[in-house]
Amino acid sequence: MPIELPIRPLTAATFAPFGDVIEADPSTMRLINGGTTERFHRLSVAEAEGEGVIISLFRGQPRRFPYEIAMMERHPFGSQSFSPLSGRPFLVAVAEDEDGRPGQPQVFLATGRQGVNYRRNVWHHPLMALGDVSDFLVVDRDRPETNLEEFAYETPYLIEEPRL
């Protein structure tokens, strides 16, 4: 029987153990380009062992609910960030490491104006778009070494449809 998980709003404080929330933070704002552009500076840092940081576009298909989280993944050699381009909310599921395995997931609802940067080696669920097909700008590592570890839960976790 799946274990039901609550969905919480995504905030910098609640997500801090897993990485950074990428959103316009007034405390980081600087005017550039002759005052015509607001730069929200250093919202996160990409991590990559060796060379090979790339920028990609991911097109996520919307999930159907209730949805089961049956697996988690992590990237041992680099961070991975997701920033929505379609302006739609999405779900973020992360878990603490428990002796090399993911613990119980925590689920967050990100607004269409928030992105996330998972630190290297953070257990997370693959992209979970909501409502419609959604595009994401993704920054991660591209090297020949395998940068993906997956874990399948014996008992899945259940997410009910979020209230948007």
Disulfide bonds with the S-S distance in Angstrom:
none
